[in-house]
Amino acid sequence: MKTLILLAAASVISLTDAGAASVPETGPTAFGIFPKNLARQHLGTNVFLYREGNQTFVPTEAGAAWLDDDVATGWPTATGRQYYMLTLSQAELITRFALSTRGSTGTVTIYAGDEAAPPTAKSWVVLARDLPVEALNEKISAQGFSRFAKYILIETNLTASGPCYGIYLYGEKPATDFSLEKRAQPLNAQGIFRFVNDLTSISLSSLYAKARVSYVNSDDNSVAVQKAIDDNPETSTTLVSSESESGMIVQFHGSQNIQRISALTDVGAKGRLDFY
């Protein structure tokens, strides 16, 4: 059985990510090969939908599902030609893009820009054009796809729409460069992200939260097993079916308040998962 993501979730409004070296790295420095997904609310990223009628970008409830860190929350993308704009908190080097979707058909075009502008503006630079949405379940890294940008425009032209569980942007920043810090005061998510869905989550069993996979009952090495908790749903580690021993042990960085658990596995996986 392949386990891709093991998620322990808590409310995002009381925590934030911050680039920091204050938390000592445990384990091989090779953990730095796992990139941080930049399309996340806890990094200040937001998503807007373009309204053709008044030619403005407006907040969308989809952002609660697409930008949180829970593989179980999804929101469908509208059919036809639509434009979604991701706004990053600062300009970042973008090298790869992916969507976690199910049941959608059609194409996606990705643009980068330095300013928030209508889709027709010449300031948008094409990063990848007319990609089949099915292919975006794998990380895209096309030739010339490397650009600093603060805004990413996603043009979707779908004939059928299923749920989208997450948007993934990758660049040069590894997940291990980040750590979680408690905010002095909880954020007003509605005031910042301008939608009211407060069920967004962060993953406490993640490399950026300083968690580590300390054991799996397979032959994967200590670096490879971290794929179970990296920031990419397309990577995985293998667990051996067993009724007498643990399949995986995830070590948190300190005690954590766990509110719910999600696991993403291959569709062919069968059986039962017990959590302790």
Salt bridges, closest charged atoms under 4 A:
ASP17 OD2 - HIS42 NE2 2.92
GLU25 OE2 - ARG212 NH2 2.56
ASP69 OD1 - ARG40 NE 3.44
ASP70 OD2 - ARG260 NH2 2.96
GLU92 OE2 - LYS173 NZ 3.09
ASP114 OD1 - ARG147 NH1 3.48
GLU155 OE2 - ARG81 NH1 2.24
ASP231 OD2 - LYS36 NZ 2.87
ASP274 OD2 - ARG272 NH2 3.33
